[in-house]
Amino acid sequence: MVVIRRPDHRNRWRTRIVVGNVRNAFIFLVTSYFPLCAIFKLAATRILHLGLGWWVWGYFFSISLMTLVVYGWDKQSPEMGGWRTPERTLHALELLGGWMAAFVAQLWFRHKTQKVSYQIVFWSIALFHQYLALHFLNEWLYAVKLLNSVIGLFR
């Protein structure tokens, strides 16, 4: 009698999940650094000058929570026989500031991670938020220089 043993794929699968989680956590931390710094700065300046800092935090918390809920709803709706959420709605929530929650929701629900056209738009929105945050943190210095150079062309 010959016993053929198959290799245990469970250990390799677990390793892949851990490596994927570490990689995704690194990507999240790197891409969310500047926007989070900008949110902290915006909240701090609004608290000191206008007293609106809690509104800033409330807005980002609300849009993030809404994005998580909509992603979960979109993932569950075909299983329950409901309608899917249009991709433009998901992208609108990301554009309004929920892109960090969208990234977490994509990993958590394993939703919209394989569709390349969706990921291109998603990462474009994430880079747009990086761009805005970097400009905000630098007191819009780059935008002012660009505007001055454009005005200089027409003089």
KAKAUR-V205751 format. One record per residue. N is the residue number from 1. RES is the residue in one letter. SS is DSSP state (a for helix, b for strand, c for the rest). PSI is psi in degrees with one decimal (* if undefined). NEAR is the number of other ideal C-beta (glycine too) atoms within 8 Angstrom. Layout:
# KAKAUR-V205751
[[N,RES,SS,PSI,NEAR] [N,RES,SS,PSI,NEAR]]
This chain:
# KAKAUR-V205751
[[1,M,c,128.2,2] [2,V,c,128.7,3] [3,V,c,121.1,4] [4,I,c,122.4,4] [5,R,c,131.4,4] [6,R,c,146.8,5] [7,P,c,144.9,4] [8,D,c,108.4,6] [9,H,a,-10.7,7] [10,R,a,-41.2,6] [11,N,a,-40.9,7] [12,R,a,-38.9,8] [13,W,a,-44.8,8] [14,R,a,-40.6,8] [15,T,a,-41.5,8] [16,R,a,-40.2,8] [17,I,a,-44.1,8] [18,V,a,-45.1,8] [19,V,a,-41.2,8] [20,G,a,-40.7,8] [21,N,a,-40.1,8] [22,V,a,-43.2,8] [23,R,a,-45.6,8] [24,N,a,-37.0,9] [25,A,a,-40.3,8] [26,F,a,-45.5,8] [27,I,a,-42.9,9] [28,F,a,-45.2,11] [29,L,a,-40.6,8] [30,V,a,-43.9,7] [31,T,a,-20.0,10] [32,S,a,-1.6,9] [33,Y,a,-57.6,8] [34,F,a,-44.9,10] [35,P,a,-38.3,13] [36,L,a,-39.3,8] [37,C,a,-40.1,10] [38,A,a,-39.2,13] [39,I,a,-43.5,11] [40,F,a,-44.9,8] [41,K,a,-42.7,10] [42,L,a,-44.7,10] [43,A,a,-40.9,12] [44,A,a,-42.6,9] [45,T,a,-35.0,8] [46,R,a,-34.3,13] [47,I,a,-43.9,11] [48,L,a,-40.2,5] [49,H,a,-43.4,6] [50,L,c,-12.4,5] [51,G,c,25.8,6] [52,L,c,12.7,8] [53,G,a,-35.8,10] [54,W,a,-27.3,8] [55,W,a,-36.8,8] [56,V,a,-48.6,12] [57,W,a,-40.4,10] [58,G,a,-40.1,8] [59,Y,a,-50.5,9] [60,F,a,-34.3,10] [61,F,a,-44.6,8] [62,S,a,-46.3,8] [63,I,a,-33.5,13] [64,S,a,-44.0,12] [65,L,a,-42.1,9] [66,M,a,-40.1,10] [67,T,a,-43.6,16] [68,L,a,-44.6,12] [69,V,a,-42.9,8] [70,V,a,-39.7,12] [71,Y,a,-44.1,16] [72,G,a,-41.4,10] [73,W,a,-43.5,9] [74,D,a,-34.3,11] [75,K,a,-37.7,9] [76,Q,a,-26.8,9] [77,S,a,-39.2,12] [78,P,c,-32.7,7] [79,E,c,-28.2,5] [80,M,c,3.2,6] [81,G,c,16.6,5] [82,G,c,-179.8,7] [83,W,c,147.4,4] [84,R,c,154.8,7] [85,T,c,131.4,10] [86,P,c,146.6,6] [87,E,a,-32.2,8] [88,R,a,-29.9,6] [89,T,a,-43.1,9] [90,L,a,-42.6,15] [91,H,a,-34.1,11] [92,A,a,-41.8,8] [93,L,a,-39.1,13] [94,E,a,-42.6,13] [95,L,a,-31.8,9] [96,L,a,-3.4,7] [97,G,a,0.4,9] [98,G,a,22.1,12] [99,W,a,-31.0,13] [100,M,a,-41.5,10] [101,A,a,-34.0,13] [102,A,a,-39.8,14] [103,F,a,-45.2,13] [104,V,a,-41.9,10] [105,A,a,-36.9,13] [106,Q,a,-40.6,13] [107,L,a,-40.9,9] [108,W,a,-47.0,7] [109,F,a,-5.7,9] [110,R,c,54.7,7] [111,H,c,131.7,9] [112,K,c,28.0,10] [113,T,c,-20.0,8] [114,Q,c,-16.8,4] [115,K,c,110.9,7] [116,V,a,-43.7,6] [117,S,a,-36.3,6] [118,Y,a,-43.2,9] [119,Q,a,-33.7,10] [120,I,a,-45.4,8] [121,V,a,-41.5,10] [122,F,a,-48.9,15] [123,W,a,-25.7,8] [124,S,a,-41.9,8] [125,I,a,-41.5,12] [126,A,a,-42.1,12] [127,L,a,-35.4,8] [128,F,a,-41.4,9] [129,H,a,-36.1,11] [130,Q,a,-46.4,11] [131,Y,a,-49.2,8] [132,L,a,-42.3,10] [133,A,a,-41.8,12] [134,L,a,-41.1,11] [135,H,a,-42.4,11] [136,F,a,-41.8,11] [137,L,a,-27.5,10] [138,N,c,23.7,8] [139,E,c,36.0,5] [140,W,c,29.4,8] [141,L,a,-45.1,8] [142,Y,a,-39.2,9] [143,A,a,-39.5,8] [144,V,a,-42.7,8] [145,K,a,-42.0,8] [146,L,a,-43.8,8] [147,L,a,-42.2,8] [148,N,a,-38.9,8] [149,S,a,-36.6,8] [150,V,a,-42.5,8] [151,I,a,-36.1,8] [152,G,a,-27.3,7] [153,L,a,-29.6,6] [154,F,c,3.4,5] [155,R,c,*,4]]
